[in-house]
Amino acid sequence: MAHYLVIATYSPEGVKGVLKNGGTARADAVKSAIEGLGGKMHSFHFAFGGDDVYVVAELADNITAAALGLAVSSSGLTTARTVVLLTPAEIDEAARRQVAYTPPGK
């Protein structure tokens, strides 16, 4: 299973929902959605600044991650960006692969 960082931002109506039901309820709802897709939520954090929530989740594949992102963003109350996370071992493997690449202008 792959790991993903989901970065979410609430609309004003989404913030009202968090205020009404609380942060723990929101984290539980996200955990339930992830587990419903066969995944595991590793962490859920609210944040200051431009982004409101950071979630680290383990999901089966990119299609499953896309399904989660689509469901979240389609609500209109939250926008989500998804970042694929790689382990150091995965980067080691990537670094060993030969790539035939020509830089621009060469």
TORMARTI-268172 format. One record per residue (C-alpha): chain; x, y, z; residue in three letters. Coordinates in steps of 0.5 Angstrom, whole numbers, plus 500, padded with zeros to 3 digits. Last residue first. Example, Ala and Ser with C-alpha at 12.3 -4.5 7.8 and 13.67 -1.06 7.14 Angstrom:
atom cadena: A&xx: 527&yy: 498&zz: 514&residuo: SER $
atom cadena: A&xx: 525&yy: 491&zz: 516&residuo: ALA $
This chain:
atom cadena: A&xx: 541&yy: 541&zz: 449&residuo: LYS $
atom cadena: A&xx: 536&yy: 546&zz: 449&residuo: GLY $
atom cadena: A&xx: 531&yy: 543&zz: 454&residuo: PRO $
atom cadena: A&xx: 535&yy: 537&zz: 458&residuo: PRO $
atom cadena: A&xx: 535&yy: 530&zz: 454&residuo: THR $
atom cadena: A&xx: 533&yy: 524&zz: 458&residuo: TYR $
atom cadena: A&xx: 535&yy: 517&zz: 458&residuo: ALA $
atom cadena: A&xx: 533&yy: 515&zz: 465&residuo: VAL $
atom cadena: A&xx: 537&yy: 509&zz: 468&residuo: GLN $
atom cadena: A&xx: 534&yy: 507&zz: 475&residuo: ARG $
atom cadena: A&xx: 539&yy: 506&zz: 481&residuo: ARG $
atom cadena: A&xx: 536&yy: 513&zz: 483&residuo: ALA $
atom cadena: A&xx: 529&yy: 510&zz: 483&residuo: ALA $
atom cadena: A&xx: 531&yy: 505&zz: 487&residuo: GLU $
atom cadena: A&xx: 534&yy: 509&zz: 493&residuo: ASP $
atom cadena: A&xx: 528&yy: 514&zz: 492&residuo: ILE $
atom cadena: A&xx: 523&yy: 508&zz: 494&residuo: GLU $
atom cadena: A&xx: 528&yy: 506&zz: 500&residuo: ALA $
atom cadena: A&xx: 527&yy: 513&zz: 503&residuo: PRO $
atom cadena: A&xx: 520&yy: 512&zz: 503&residuo: THR $
atom cadena: A&xx: 515&yy: 516&zz: 498&residuo: LEU $
atom cadena: A&xx: 509&yy: 520&zz: 499&residuo: LEU $
atom cadena: A&xx: 504&yy: 522&zz: 494&residuo: VAL $
atom cadena: A&xx: 501&yy: 528&zz: 495&residuo: VAL $
atom cadena: A&xx: 494&yy: 530&zz: 495&residuo: THR $
atom cadena: A&xx: 490&yy: 536&zz: 495&residuo: ARG $
atom cadena: A&xx: 484&yy: 537&zz: 498&residuo: ALA $
atom cadena: A&xx: 478&yy: 542&zz: 497&residuo: THR $
atom cadena: A&xx: 473&yy: 542&zz: 503&residuo: THR $
atom cadena: A&xx: 466&yy: 545&zz: 503&residuo: LEU $
atom cadena: A&xx: 464&yy: 544&zz: 496&residuo: GLY $
atom cadena: A&xx: 462&yy: 536&zz: 497&residuo: SER $
atom cadena: A&xx: 466&yy: 534&zz: 491&residuo: SER $
atom cadena: A&xx: 473&yy: 536&zz: 494&residuo: SER $
atom cadena: A&xx: 472&yy: 530&zz: 499&residuo: VAL $
atom cadena: A&xx: 469&yy: 525&zz: 494&residuo: ALA $
atom cadena: A&xx: 474&yy: 527&zz: 489&residuo: LEU $
atom cadena: A&xx: 480&yy: 527&zz: 494&residuo: GLY $
atom cadena: A&xx: 478&yy: 520&zz: 496&residuo: LEU $
atom cadena: A&xx: 477&yy: 517&zz: 489&residuo: ALA $
atom cadena: A&xx: 484&yy: 520&zz: 487&residuo: ALA $
atom cadena: A&xx: 487&yy: 516&zz: 493&residuo: ALA $
atom cadena: A&xx: 484&yy: 510&zz: 491&residuo: THR $
atom cadena: A&xx: 486&yy: 511&zz: 484&residuo: ILE $
atom cadena: A&xx: 493&yy: 512&zz: 486&residuo: ASN $
atom cadena: A&xx: 494&yy: 506&zz: 490&residuo: ASP $
atom cadena: A&xx: 492&yy: 501&zz: 496&residuo: ALA $
atom cadena: A&xx: 491&yy: 507&zz: 501&residuo: LEU $
atom cadena: A&xx: 496&yy: 509&zz: 507&residuo: GLU $
atom cadena: A&xx: 494&yy: 516&zz: 510&residuo: ALA $
atom cadena: A&xx: 497&yy: 522&zz: 512&residuo: VAL $
atom cadena: A&xx: 492&yy: 528&zz: 514&residuo: VAL $
atom cadena: A&xx: 494&yy: 535&zz: 514&residuo: TYR $
atom cadena: A&xx: 488&yy: 540&zz: 515&residuo: VAL $
atom cadena: A&xx: 487&yy: 547&zz: 515&residuo: ASP $
atom cadena: A&xx: 492&yy: 550&zz: 509&residuo: ASP $
atom cadena: A&xx: 493&yy: 557&zz: 508&residuo: GLY $
atom cadena: A&xx: 495&yy: 559&zz: 515&residuo: GLY $
atom cadena: A&xx: 494&yy: 555&zz: 522&residuo: PHE $
atom cadena: A&xx: 494&yy: 547&zz: 522&residuo: ALA $
atom cadena: A&xx: 489&yy: 542&zz: 524&residuo: PHE $
atom cadena: A&xx: 492&yy: 535&zz: 524&residuo: HIS $
atom cadena: A&xx: 490&yy: 528&zz: 522&residuo: PHE $
atom cadena: A&xx: 495&yy: 522&zz: 523&residuo: SER $
atom cadena: A&xx: 496&yy: 515&zz: 520&residuo: HIS $
atom cadena: A&xx: 489&yy: 514&zz: 517&residuo: MET $
atom cadena: A&xx: 489&yy: 507&zz: 514&residuo: LYS $
atom cadena: A&xx: 486&yy: 504&zz: 508&residuo: GLY $
atom cadena: A&xx: 481&yy: 499&zz: 506&residuo: GLY $
atom cadena: A&xx: 477&yy: 505&zz: 502&residuo: LEU $
atom cadena: A&xx: 472&yy: 505&zz: 508&residuo: GLY $
atom cadena: A&xx: 478&yy: 506&zz: 513&residuo: GLU $
atom cadena: A&xx: 479&yy: 512&zz: 509&residuo: ILE $
atom cadena: A&xx: 472&yy: 515&zz: 510&residuo: ALA $
atom cadena: A&xx: 472&yy: 512&zz: 517&residuo: SER $
atom cadena: A&xx: 478&yy: 516&zz: 519&residuo: LYS $
atom cadena: A&xx: 476&yy: 522&zz: 515&residuo: VAL $
atom cadena: A&xx: 469&yy: 522&zz: 519&residuo: ALA $
atom cadena: A&xx: 473&yy: 521&zz: 526&residuo: ASP $
atom cadena: A&xx: 478&yy: 527&zz: 524&residuo: ALA $
atom cadena: A&xx: 472&yy: 531&zz: 523&residuo: ARG $
atom cadena: A&xx: 468&yy: 529&zz: 530&residuo: ALA $
atom cadena: A&xx: 475&yy: 530&zz: 534&residuo: THR $
atom cadena: A&xx: 475&yy: 537&zz: 531&residuo: GLY $
atom cadena: A&xx: 468&yy: 539&zz: 533&residuo: GLY $
atom cadena: A&xx: 461&yy: 538&zz: 531&residuo: ASN $
atom cadena: A&xx: 458&yy: 546&zz: 530&residuo: LYS $
atom cadena: A&xx: 465&yy: 549&zz: 529&residuo: LEU $
atom cadena: A&xx: 467&yy: 544&zz: 524&residuo: VAL $
atom cadena: A&xx: 461&yy: 545&zz: 520&residuo: GLY $
atom cadena: A&xx: 462&yy: 552&zz: 520&residuo: LYS $
atom cadena: A&xx: 469&yy: 551&zz: 518&residuo: VAL $
atom cadena: A&xx: 466&yy: 548&zz: 512&residuo: GLY $
atom cadena: A&xx: 461&yy: 553&zz: 510&residuo: GLU $
atom cadena: A&xx: 467&yy: 558&zz: 510&residuo: PRO $
atom cadena: A&xx: 470&yy: 553&zz: 505&residuo: SER $
atom cadena: A&xx: 475&yy: 549&zz: 508&residuo: TYR $
atom cadena: A&xx: 482&yy: 547&zz: 506&residuo: THR $
atom cadena: A&xx: 485&yy: 540&zz: 506&residuo: ALA $
atom cadena: A&xx: 492&yy: 537&zz: 505&residuo: ILE $
atom cadena: A&xx: 492&yy: 530&zz: 504&residuo: VAL $
atom cadena: A&xx: 499&yy: 527&zz: 505&residuo: LEU $
atom cadena: A&xx: 499&yy: 520&zz: 502&residuo: TYR $
atom cadena: A&xx: 502&yy: 513&zz: 503&residuo: HIS $
atom cadena: A&xx: 502&yy: 507&zz: 498&residuo: ALA $
atom cadena: A&xx: 500&yy: 500&zz: 500&residuo: MET $
